[in-house]
Amino acid sequence: MEEEKLKYFEKYREIIRDFDNFLETLKTPQPYWFRVNTLKIQEEKLIERLETKGFRVEKFGGINAYRILEMPVKHPGATVEYSLGYYYIQDLSSMAPVLALDPQPGERILDMAAAPGSKSTMIAELMNNSGTIVANDIGVDRIKSLAANIERLGITNIIVTKKDARNANFGGKFDKILLDAPCSGEGTFRKNPWGFQGADERGHSILGRQQKMMLRNAVRHLSEDGIIVYSTCTYSPIENESVVKYGVENLNLKVLKIELSIPHLEGVKEWDGEKYEMYEKCIRIYPHLVDTGGMFIAVLAKQ
């Protein structure tokens, strides 16, 4: 069953460097990562509490990101500290788009596809609960989980909206916009290999069209000197570099260089006959480079 599922990724052999190692990594379970909610507790104090309980964790560089090596519970959410909102379970790869966004206190930020709130709540934490975040999603159940996380973490600067990000009016301009677009989710394979569906060529194309519509709407809401971070947790160039190329050629956008300490590779140069001139400024995070999920990120601004 596992080998059958892994065959799906063969279509990316030519674009993923060290592909065999990548494939071997997909056979291993993905570890849990978390970040400390510094709105409620200092990093050192939480780590001390968790280690007293039998957790063994490892910090990633200078980032507020911890990998769980050992834990005394079946799930890292089964602690009093989690219930109190002292930490949020979030993959290192999922933190990367927010680090690229670099939110600052007092800014006005839009998260177009926010639920369940991993990135919105991280943005709020980095802004120290100041400024304004509009966290949008279209699904009722997803919004419920978003609202629950906002409350648990003690966040007060997020406004939740339920709108179709492809064409909705979010009321004015924003300093920064995060478009973590709905995608085929190939980068999450290690979390649930048995339930993985992926997408065929038609599926990638449908998603790509929706992502382009969302990007077009993001540009409508961007201030003149603002930035858009476009990200997905998938590997398909149709959903990644192709969407960025559309933004450059049709929406008068430019691609900015990303400074990120998380190990990554540059974007794909060519796929299925389509060339991507701006590929060097896009980044791709792969599980064989760092023990987390897959992620694509591009930072965009108006020309």
N, C-alpha and C positions, 0 to 999 in steps of 0.2 A: 504493500500500500504506500509506504513512504517513498520507495523508489519511483513508483508511478507518479506521485505528486511532484517529485523532484524533476522529472522529465519536462515539466512545464517550463522550467527556467532555462532549458537548453537554447531557447531562442535568443538569450542574452549572452551566449558564450563569447561572441565577438566584441562585445562592448564592455564587459566586466573584466577588469584586469585580475589575473590570478584566479580564473574562474573555477578551477577544480577545488581550490582552497575555499572559495565562496560556497560551493556546493557541499563540501564537507561540513562547513560551519552550520549550514541549514539543517543538518541532521542532529544538531545539539540543541537542547532546550535553552531558551533565552532567560537570562537571569533577571531578577527584579531590581529595578532602580527606584530611588526616591529623591526628592529634594525636601529640605527643611523649610517649613513655613516660618520665615523670620519675622513675620508680623506678630507671631504669638510666642516664639521661643528662640533663643540663641542656638546656633548650630551645635556648639560644643555641649550645651546642656542636654539637648535631645540625644545626641550620640552617646553621651554618658549614661542616660536613662536606658536607652536601648541595649547598650552593651551590658549593663547590670542585669538585664532580663535574659541575656544569652544570645543576643544578636552579634554577628561579626560582620562589619561593613568596611568598605574601602572607598575613600574619596577619590574623585576623578580630578586631578590637577587642582587648579584654583577655582573650579566651578562648584557651586552648591549642588552637587550631584553625587549620590552614594550608591554603590553597587552592593547588594546583599550577598554575602558569601555563605553565611549560615544564619538560620533563624529558628527559634524555639516553637514557632507556630506554623500551621499549614499555609497560611496566607498572610502577607505583611500588613494587611488591613485589619487583622484580628488582634488589635492592641488598644489599650485605653488611650495611648498617645495619638493613635490614628483618629479615634473618635473625637478627641479634643481638637483636632485640626492642626496638630503639630507637624505633620508631614503629609506629602502628597506622593502617591505612587505614580511614577512617570519615567518612561524610558529616556535614556540619555539622548537618543536621536530625536525624540519629541521636544526636548528642551532647545535643540539647536536653532530652529526657526525664530524662537523668542530671543535668543542671544544675538542672532543676526539683525533682528528688529531693533535691539538696543533701546528699549523704552526708558524714558526719563520722567521724573516726577513732574506733574502738571500738564503733561501732554494730553491731547485728545486722540484716542486710538480706536480703530474699528477692527474687530475680529469677526470676519464674515461668516465663518462656519465653525462656531466656537465649542459646541457640546462635545464631550462632557465637561469641558472646562480646564483641561490640563494647561493649555497655553494662556488662556485668558487670566486664570488665577496666578500663573507665574508672572505675567505682565503686571498685574496688580501689585504683587509682592515687590517687584523691582521698582515700581513707581511709589512704593511705600504708602499705598492706599490714597494717593493724591491724583489729581487730574480726573479724566473721564474715560472709561472704556465702554464701548457699545459692543456687547457680546451677542451675536446673532446666530440662530439656527432655525431650521424649518420644521423639525420633528418635535411633536409634543413630548414624547417620552424622553427624548434627548435633552430637551429644555428642562425637564424635571430634574434630571441628574446634574445638569449645569447649575441650576438654582440650589440644589442640595449641597454641592461642593462649595459654592460661594458662601453659603451660610456656615458650613462646617469650618471653613478656613478664616472666617471673620473678616471678609472683604466687603468694603463699603463704597467702592468707586466704580462698580460695574452696573450698567443698565442692560437688562436682558430684553431682546426683541425676537419675535417670531416672524421672519420674512423670507421670501425667496431671494437669495443673494444674487441671482442672475439679473434681476431687474428692479429690485426694491429701492425706494428712496430712504436713506438713513439719516436725512436731515442735516445738511451742511457738509463742510469739508473736514478732513482729518489730517493730523500731522503724520500719522503712520497707519498703515493698513496691513493686517495679516490676513492673507488668503491661503489658509491651509485647506486646500481644495478636496472635496470628496473624490475618491480615486479608487483604483482597483485593489489597493491595499497589499501589494506584493511584498512590501517591506515588513509586514507583520506576520509572515509565514511561520516563524519559529514560535510564536505565541500559541498558535492553534493550527498545526499542520493538517490535522484530520478534518477540520472544517474549512480549510482553505479552498476558495473558488477561483480567484484570479479573474482573468478576462481573455476573450479571444480578440482577434483584430477588430471585429465590429464593435465589441464592448469598449475597447480602448478608444476607438474613434468617437463613440457616443459620449464617453466621459470627457474626451478632449474638447468636443464642441461645447459641452456644459461649462467646462473650466474656462474656456475662452470668453464665454458670455459673462461669467463671474468676474474675470479680469477686466473686461470692458467696463463693467459697472463699478469696479474698484477705482478705475482711473477717473470716473465721473466724480467720485467723492474725495479725491486726493488733492491736498493743498499744493500750491505751485512748487514749493521746495520740499515736499514730503516724499516718503518712500513707501513702496509696497514690497512686502516679503511674500513671494509665492512659493509654496511648499506642498509636497505630497509625500506620502509614505509608500511610494511605488517606484518601480524601475523603468517603466515604459517611456521611451522618448516621446511617444505620441501625447502623453499626459504631462510631460515635463519640458524638455527643450523645445518641442514644437509649439507649446503654449507660449513660452517666452519669446520665441521667434515671431509669433503672431503679434505679441505686444510691441515688439520693436518695429515691425513692418507696417502695422495697421493702427497702433494706438499712440505712436510718437513717444515710445518709451526707450530708455537706455538701461543697460545692465551695469550695475556697480560691483566692484570687487568686494568679496566677503573676507573678513578676518575672523577666523574661527580656530580655536585650539583643539577641537575634536578632530581626530584623524579622518581624512576624506580624500576623494579624488575629484578631478575636474569633471565637467559635464561631458556628454557624448558629442563627438565631432560630426558624425554622420549616421543616419539610420534609414534603411530602406530607400536609398537614393536621395534623401533630403539632407542638405548640409546645414549645420548650425554654426554660424560665424562667431557667436558670442559664447561658445561652449566653455571657454577657459575661465569665465567669471562665474559660471554656475558650479555648484558643488554637489557631490553625491556621497552619502555616508553608507557604507556597506558593513554587514555584520562580521566579515572576516578581517576588517581593519580595526574595529572596536566592538566589544561584546554587547551589542544592542541591536535595534531594528534598522531597517533601511530608510533613507530619507533623501529627498531632492530639495535643494533650496536655491532660489535666485532672488537678488535684491534689485528692485526696479525703481526708476525715477523718471520724471518727465524730461524730455529733451530740452 
